[in-house]
């Protein structure tokens, strides 16, 4: 979490990871105060400083222009990787100042080295003083991750980008031009994996590549898109004009049904295929609803439920507990529903912690009860829905912490972690093969952390 720290300096300094440091008295006997955005205000000369001991690893990086959307690619480096150093492959789509300047960034991050942290800082420990702006000590400067980047020209801004689960070199982009395109990025990913890639890491060219498929059948731009985890190449795309189209793969192309799925009255904001059934997907909309569809039964939703009191921006279907779906709303709230009770009272959890619109929500691929959420209030939060309030345990914890930290009284017990320092957070993803690793994107670039 963020904290306010004593220092003599009154000058604000921007850190590369997006966080900042502040000066002021921290409370009686020098206790650290946990700072709550939307609740606490920074006074003149104060800045927020992240605690590097809260992370096993934290770095910020950029691929040039801001990116609204990105994806982490599945690789062949191991299914469950816990030991440093790590390597990561990803793709992202830019939001450039001018349309012709946009591109898809294909990147590889290697030499990711972190460290284990102590469960609780020692009283009076001020180990932040030798940390640089990425949260690493001077001795660790030579262990910074290495980024290799390739750029592929994209016509217009990229609203959303998604990699196919079964063939990660194939990705789909939703552009602000109203086109959905599929790209084969295999040659660029292969080049990033070659031993000589290090010498080519300064390559700043924007390469030309023709997409393997372009769909112009949507009547407006959109954001909703998802690859089917069971049927290789099956895709759904939804637009701001409430329509959803199904893409069925052929031997070397796609058949796209020009007759759309219709059930929402306003923009389709997000789509997700069921983790268990190849023919079932979910959608959410500005019309405040979530819908469940079965492509075998027609073009109308099987079930529609009013999920929130405002626009439903994002959804996430739990892949470890397939009857659970989460949704994030424009008013800052997010909810969790049990689809087995969808025709009754399916709501099993509802949180109103965030102060502004939810921009991304995703279940952990390793813990069925763990959920990450990002918001326009500049916070990324991690939740464990299996946690219940234990007053006796809370009192014991506060007694242990009272000499070091002023702990807020009203935090939800399910709230495990708050990452701050990024502005205008847009999207987050858990790494599917590195437990605990999360990446997020904002107006200035990316943060990558292991908590």
C-alpha positions in Angstrom: 0.0 0.0 0.0 1.0 3.6 -0.3 2.4 5.3 2.8 3.4 8.8 3.8 7.1 9.1 4.8 9.2 11.7 6.6 11.7 13.6 4.6 13.1 17.1 4.5 12.5 17.6 0.8 9.3 19.5 -0.3 9.9 19.0 -4.1 7.8 16.4 -5.9 9.7 13.9 -8.0 8.1 11.6 -10.5 9.3 8.0 -10.4 9.7 5.8 -13.5 7.2 3.2 -12.1 4.6 6.0 -11.7 4.8 6.2 -7.9 6.2 9.1 -5.9 7.7 10.0 -2.6 6.4 12.5 0.0 7.4 14.4 3.1 5.5 15.0 6.3 5.1 13.8 9.9 3.6 10.3 9.9 1.9 10.3 13.3 2.7 9.7 16.9 6.2 8.3 17.6 6.9 8.3 13.9 4.4 5.6 13.0 3.8 5.0 9.3 0.3 5.9 8.1 -1.4 3.8 5.4 -2.7 6.3 2.9 -6.1 5.7 1.3 -6.9 7.3 -2.0 -10.3 8.9 -2.1 -10.3 9.1 1.7 -7.0 10.9 2.6 -5.7 14.1 1.0 -2.1 15.0 0.4 -1.0 18.3 1.9 1.3 20.8 0.2 4.8 19.3 -0.1 3.6 15.7 0.4 4.0 12.9 -2.1 3.1 9.3 -2.1 5.9 6.8 -1.6 5.5 3.1 -2.3 7.0 0.6 0.0 9.4 -1.7 -1.9 9.1 -4.3 0.9 5.5 -4.9 -0.2 6.8 -6.5 -3.5 9.0 -9.4 -4.5 9.5 -7.4 -7.7 8.3 -4.1 -9.2 9.4 -2.4 -12.5 8.0 0.1 -14.9 8.6 0.2 -18.6 7.2 1.6 -21.8 7.0 0.6 -25.5 6.6 4.2 -26.7 3.0 5.5 -27.0 0.4 4.7 -24.3 -1.4 1.4 -24.6 -5.0 0.9 -23.7 -4.7 -2.9 -24.0 -2.1 -5.7 -24.0 -1.9 -9.4 -23.5 0.7 -11.8 -22.0 1.6 -14.7 -24.3 1.7 -18.3 -23.2 5.2 -19.6 -23.9 7.1 -22.9 -23.7 9.4 -22.0 -20.9 7.4 -24.0 -18.2 3.9 -24.2 -17.0 4.5 -23.1 -13.3 7.6 -21.0 -12.8 8.5 -19.6 -9.4 12.2 -19.2 -9.5 14.0 -16.1 -10.7 15.1 -15.0 -13.3 11.9 -14.9 -15.3 11.2 -14.2 -19.0 8.0 -12.9 -20.3 6.5 -12.4 -23.8 3.7 -9.9 -24.5 1.9 -7.9 -27.1 0.3 -4.4 -26.8 -1.5 -1.9 -29.1 -0.8 1.8 -29.0 -2.9 4.9 -28.7 -0.6 7.3 -30.7 -1.1 11.0 -31.2 -1.7 10.5 -34.9 -3.4 7.5 -36.5 -0.5 6.5 -38.8 1.9 6.4 -35.9 0.2 3.4 -34.2 1.6 -0.1 -34.0 1.4 -3.4 -32.3 4.4 -3.9 -29.9 5.7 -7.4 -29.6 8.1 -7.5 -26.6 10.2 -9.9 -24.6 11.3 -9.1 -21.1 14.2 -11.2 -19.8 16.5 -11.2 -16.8 13.6 -10.5 -14.4 15.2 -10.8 -11.0 13.4 -10.2 -7.8 13.8 -11.1 -4.1 11.8 -12.4 -1.2 10.6 -9.8 1.3 10.3 -9.9 5.1 6.7 -10.4 6.2 6.9 -7.2 8.4 9.4 -4.3 8.4 11.5 -3.8 11.5 10.6 -0.7 13.6 12.5 2.3 12.4 13.8 0.5 9.3 14.4 3.1 6.6 15.7 0.8 3.9 13.9 2.8 1.2 16.7 5.4 1.3 19.0 3.4 -1.0 16.3 2.5 -3.4 16.1 3.9 -6.9 12.9 5.0 -8.7 12.2 1.4 -9.8 12.3 0.1 -6.2 15.7 -1.5 -6.5 18.9 -0.7 -4.7 22.0 0.7 -6.4 23.6 -2.7 -6.3 20.7 -4.2 -8.4 21.1 -1.7 -11.3 23.0 -4.3 -13.3 20.2 -6.8 -12.9 17.5 -4.7 -14.6 15.4 -6.7 -17.0 16.2 -6.5 -20.7 13.5 -5.5 -23.1 13.5 -6.6 -26.8 10.8 -4.9 -28.8 9.4 -5.2 -32.4 6.8 -2.9 -33.9 4.2 -3.8 -36.5 2.2 -1.0 -38.1 -1.5 -0.8 -37.2 -4.0 1.5 -38.9 -5.5 3.6 -36.2 -5.5 3.2 -32.4 -5.8 -0.3 -30.8 -8.9 -0.5 -28.5 -8.2 -4.0 -27.5 -5.7 -6.8 -28.3 -5.9 -10.5 -27.5 -3.7 -13.5 -28.2 -5.1 -16.9 -29.1 -4.6 -19.4 -26.3 -3.8 -22.4 -28.5 -1.6 -20.4 -31.0 -0.2 -17.4 -29.2 1.5 -16.0 -32.3 -2.0 -15.2 -33.7 -3.6 -12.2 -32.2 -6.8 -10.2 -32.8 -7.1 -6.4 -32.6 -10.1 -4.1 -32.3 -9.3 -0.8 -33.9 -10.9 2.6 -33.5 -11.4 2.5 -37.3 -14.2 -0.1 -36.8 -12.2 -3.1 -38.1 -11.3 -6.3 -36.3 -8.1 -7.8 -37.6 -6.1 -11.0 -37.0 -2.3 -11.0 -37.2 0.3 -13.7 -37.5 3.2 -12.4 -35.4 5.2 -15.6 -35.5 8.2 -14.2 -37.4 8.7 -11.4 -34.9 8.2 -13.7 -31.9 10.7 -16.1 -33.4 13.3 -13.4 -33.9 12.9 -12.3 -30.2 13.8 -15.8 -29.2 17.0 -16.0 -31.2 20.4 -15.7 -29.4 21.3 -12.7 -31.5 18.1 -10.8 -30.4 20.2 -8.9 -27.8 22.1 -7.1 -30.5 18.9 -6.1 -32.3 17.1 -4.7 -29.2 17.6 -1.1 -30.4 15.5 -1.8 -33.5 13.0 1.1 -33.6 11.6 0.5 -37.1 7.9 0.1 -37.6 7.6 -3.0 -39.8 4.9 -3.5 -42.4 2.8 -6.6 -42.1 -0.5 -7.5 -43.8 -3.2 -9.0 -41.4 -4.3 -12.5 -42.2 -8.0 -11.4 -41.8 -9.8 -8.1 -41.7 -13.5 -7.9 -40.8 -15.4 -4.8 -41.7 -18.9 -6.0 -40.8 -19.3 -4.2 -37.6 -21.2 -0.9 -37.9 -19.2 0.9 -35.2 -15.9 0.5 -33.4 -15.7 -1.7 -30.3 -13.8 -3.1 -27.4 -15.2 -6.6 -26.7 -13.3 -9.5 -28.1 -12.4 -13.0 -26.9 -10.8 -16.2 -28.3 -12.4 -19.5 -27.4 -10.2 -21.6 -25.0 -11.7 -24.9 -26.4 -12.1 -24.5 -30.1 -8.9 -23.3 -31.8 -9.6 -20.1 -33.7 -13.2 -19.5 -32.7 -13.7 -15.8 -31.8 -16.5 -13.4 -30.8 -16.3 -9.6 -31.3 -18.8 -7.0 -30.0 -19.2 -3.4 -30.9 -20.5 -0.1 -29.5 -23.6 -0.5 -31.6 -24.8 -3.5 -29.4 -24.0 -6.2 -32.0 -21.9 -9.4 -31.5 -20.4 -11.4 -34.4 -19.2 -15.0 -34.3 -16.0 -16.1 -36.1 -15.8 -19.8 -37.0 -12.4 -21.1 -38.1 -11.9 -22.9 -41.4 -8.8 -24.8 -42.6 -7.0 -21.5 -43.5 -9.4 -18.7 -42.7 -12.6 -17.7 -40.9 -16.3 -17.7 -41.7 -17.8 -14.7 -39.9 -21.6 -14.8 -39.4 -22.9 -11.5 -40.8 -26.1 -12.0 -38.8 -25.2 -10.7 -35.4 -26.2 -11.8 -31.9 -28.6 -9.2 -30.6 -29.8 -8.9 -27.0 -28.2 -5.8 -25.5 -29.8 -2.4 -26.0 -26.5 -0.5 -25.8 -22.8 -0.9 -26.4 -21.3 -4.4 -25.7 -18.2 -3.6 -23.5 -16.7 -7.1 -22.8 -17.0 -10.7 -23.9 -15.8 -13.9 -22.3 -16.1 -17.5 -23.4 -17.1 -20.1 -20.8 -14.1 -21.9 -19.3 -16.0 -25.2 -19.4 -18.4 -25.1 -22.4 -17.1 -24.4 -26.0 -20.5 -23.0 -27.2 -21.3 -20.6 -24.3 -20.1 -17.1 -23.8 -20.9 -14.1 -21.6 -21.2 -10.4 -22.4 -21.7 -7.2 -20.5 -23.1 -3.9 -21.6 -23.7 -0.2 -21.0 -27.3 -1.2 -20.6 -26.3 -2.4 -17.0 -26.7 -6.1 -17.8 -24.8 -9.3 -18.2 -26.0 -11.9 -20.7 -25.2 -15.6 -21.2 -25.4 -16.9 -24.7 -25.3 -20.4 -26.3 -24.4 -20.3 -30.0 -26.3 -23.6 -30.5 -29.7 -22.1 -29.6 -29.9 -19.0 -31.7 -29.0 -15.3 -31.7 -30.7 -14.3 -28.5 -29.3 -14.6 -25.0 -30.3 -17.5 -22.9 -30.2 -15.4 -19.7 -30.0 -11.7 -19.1 -29.5 -10.3 -15.6 -29.4 -6.7 -14.4 -26.0 -6.7 -12.8 -25.3 -3.0 -11.8 -26.9 0.4 -11.6 -24.6 1.8 -14.2 -22.5 0.7 -17.3 -21.0 -2.7 -16.9 -17.5 -2.2 -18.2 -15.7 -5.6 -17.7 -16.3 -9.2 -16.8 -14.2 -12.2 -15.8 -15.2 -15.8 -15.8 -13.5 -17.8 -13.1 -11.5 -20.6 -14.8 -11.0 -22.5 -11.6 -14.6 -22.2 -10.4 -16.5 -22.1 -13.6 -19.9 -21.2 -12.0 -18.5 -17.9 -10.8 -18.4 -14.6 -12.8 -17.2 -11.2 -11.7 -18.2 -7.8 -13.2 -16.9 -4.3 -12.8 -19.1 -1.2 -13.1 -18.7 2.5 -14.1 -19.7 3.6 -10.6 -16.6 1.9 -9.1 -18.3 -1.1 -7.7 -17.7 -4.7 -8.7 -19.8 -7.9 -8.0 -19.4 -11.6 -8.0 -22.2 -13.9 -9.1 -22.9 -17.7 -8.9 -24.3 -18.7 -12.3 -26.0 -21.7 -10.8 -28.3 -19.3 -9.2 -28.6 -16.8 -12.1 -32.4 -17.1 -12.3 -32.7 -16.4 -8.6 -30.5 -14.2 -6.4 -27.1 -14.9 -7.9 -25.2 -12.1 -6.1 -22.7 -13.6 -3.7 -20.4 -10.5 -3.2 -20.5 -6.8 -3.9 -17.8 -4.3 -3.1 -17.9 -0.5 -3.3 -14.3 0.2 -2.3 -13.1 1.9 -5.5 -14.1 5.6 -6.0 -14.2 5.6 -9.9 -15.0 3.4 -12.8 -13.6 -0.2 -12.9 -11.5 -0.6 -16.0 -10.3 -4.2 -15.7 -11.0 -7.3 -13.6 -9.5 -10.7 -13.7 -9.5 -13.9 -11.6 -6.2 -15.4 -10.7 -5.2 -18.5 -12.8 -3.8 -20.1 -9.6 -6.2 -19.2 -6.7 -10.0 -19.7 -7.3 -10.8 -17.0 -4.7 -8.2 -14.4 -5.8 -9.3 -11.5 -8.0 -7.4 -8.4 -9.3 -9.2 -5.1 -10.1 -8.1 -1.8 -11.6 -9.9 1.5 -11.5 -9.8 5.0 -12.8 -9.1 6.0 -9.1 -5.5 5.1 -9.9 -5.5 1.8 -7.8 -5.0 -1.8 -8.6 -6.3 -4.0 -5.9 -6.0 -7.7 -5.1 -8.8 -9.5 -3.3 -9.3 -12.9 -1.7 -13.0 -13.6 -1.5 -12.5 -16.6 0.8 -11.5 -14.3 3.7 -14.1 -13.6 6.3 -13.8 -11.0 9.0 -12.3 -12.3 12.3 -12.6 -9.6 14.9 -10.3 -11.4 17.4 -7.6 -11.9 14.7 -7.9 -8.3 13.6 -7.4 -7.0 17.1 -4.3 -9.3 17.5 -2.9 -8.0 14.3 -3.5 -4.3 15.2 -1.8 -4.9 18.6 1.3 -6.2 16.8 1.3 -3.3 14.3 0.4 -0.4 16.5 4.0 0.7 17.2 4.8 0.8 13.4 1.7 1.5 11.4 -1.6 3.4 11.7 -4.0 0.9 10.1 -7.3 2.1 8.7 -10.4 0.8 10.5 -12.8 0.2 7.6 -10.8 -1.7 5.0 -12.7 -4.8 3.7 -11.1 -7.9 5.1 -11.0 -9.4 1.6 -8.7 -6.6 0.4 -5.2 -8.1 0.4 -3.1 -5.6 -1.6 -3.2 -2.1 -3.1 -0.9 -1.1 -5.9 -0.7 2.6 -6.6 1.3 5.1 -8.5 -0.1 4.5 -12.0 -2.5 7.1 -13.5 -5.5 6.3 -15.7 -5.2 2.5 -15.3 -6.7 0.7 -18.3 -6.0 -3.0 -18.1 -4.4 -5.7 -16.0 -3.5 -9.4 -16.5 -2.1 -12.2 -14.4 0.8 -14.1 -16.0 -0.7 -17.5 -16.8 2.6 -19.4 -16.0 4.3 -17.3 -13.3 2.3 -17.3 -10.0 1.7 -13.9 -8.5 2.9 -11.9 -11.4 0.6 -9.1 -12.6 1.1 -6.5 -15.4 -0.9 -3.4 -15.8 -1.0 -0.5 -18.2 -1.8 3.2 -17.8 -1.4 6.5 -19.6 2.4 6.4 -19.1 3.3 2.8 -19.7 3.4 -0.5 -17.9 4.0 -1.8 -14.4 5.1 -5.3 -13.8 5.0 -6.7 -10.2 5.2 -9.9 -8.2 3.4 -9.6 -4.9 
